[in-house]
């Protein structure tokens, strides 16, 4: 023990210098590894953005089908016009590019558009990448990712990326944002067993479809709705988010009318269209048999 203490006293300075040197070398190695990881991450992010910019999005990332070059150029130019207006804080002009259906669904005024879209995304000037998502008839939907300018900031995190689905209505030459692909009036009515069902309209989104429906009970007994689903032209059955409808609104009294927004669990696919809505197992107060009503949409 005395030898160790004696050795420490005689070589204290050298030992401390060696410890400090080793600690410094370990710190340098860890720091260089950290810098290398950051540079690699930035390079990967930069390559992703450049890939989005460099290729004209002709081919759908969902179906693999292609849109002709002229139509694609027109569509991309329209989206870029909207983004550039937002980048330049020209919110009135950007708002005027929206379809009437998009305004009615989300942004009834320019002020709402500014608060719920513009200020959410365009906190600073954005870069963007555009990919062809899907198309049908006169509607062309594009996946659009908004990025911060990583060349000026030097970094980009997942939280800096905002993704939207923007659809172009070729007839109107306007766009729908916030993943709204199409809104369409239907106005079809069917009556069965003194229960009248009217489908007023539908909104098609990337992740679902929402139907505005009115149901009128012309019977003298109460009726209760229990479930609903949709049927596609592909013979597929699409469940509804029926549980999202308040339970206290599912019973209709005598001569009572209620309005509903029925959400259908259908991811957008241009090759499959919903053909009908079915309300099954409608309970009639005081009767043993339930009723099923199907309406074409």
C-alpha positions, 0 to 999 in steps of 0.5 A: 500500500505504501509503495502505491502511495509513494508511486502516486506521489512521485508520478502524480503529474504524469498520471493526471496528464495520461488520464486527461489525454485519454479522456480527451481522445475518447471525447474526440472520437465520440464527437467525430462519430456524432458529426458523421451520423448527422452528416449522413442523415442530412445527406439522406434527407437532401437526396430525398428532396432532390428525388421529389424535385427531379422527376415529373410524377407521371406514374401513380405510386398506388396503381402504377398507371401513368398520366400523360406528360402534358396533363401532368405538367399542367397539374404540377404547375397548378399545385406549384402555383398554389404553393408559391402563393402561400410561400409569398403570403398571398393567402387571398389568391391561394384561397381562391384556387380552392374548389367550392366543395373544399371551401364548404367542407373545411374553409368557409372563409379566408380567415379559417383557411389562414388559421387552419391550413396556411399558418399550420404549414407555412411557418416559413418558406417551404420546399416541396415534393410531388408524387402522383397518387391516383386519378379517375375521370377528371380528378387527379390526386397528388401526394405533396410533402412540404419541407423546410429548406435544409440547405439553409437550416442545415437539418431536418426532422420528421416534425418538419415534414407536412404531408397533404393530398391535393386533388385537381378538378380539371373541369374547374381548374381548381384544387382541393386540399386537406386530403379531400379528393372529391365532393359530390351531390347525390340526392337519392331517396328510397322508402321502405316500410314507411321509413324514408332514406335520402342520401344527399351527398358524399365526400371522398377522402384518402382514408374514408368516404363520408355520406350526408344522409337524412332518415325520416320515420313515417311510422307510428312506432319508434325505430332504432338504427343499429348498423350500416355498411357500404357495398362496392362495385368490386362486390366488397363490403366496407364497414362504417364507423357507426360507433361514431354516431351519438347513441342518443340520435339512433332512435327516431320517434314517430314522424321524426327526421334526423340528419347523419354523417356516415363515415365509411372505412374505405381507402381511396382507390380509383378502381373501386367505387361504392355503389350502395349504402345498407342500413341493416337490422333496423329495430321496429318498436313492438315488432319481432322482425327487423328491417334492412334498407339498401339505397344506391348511391 
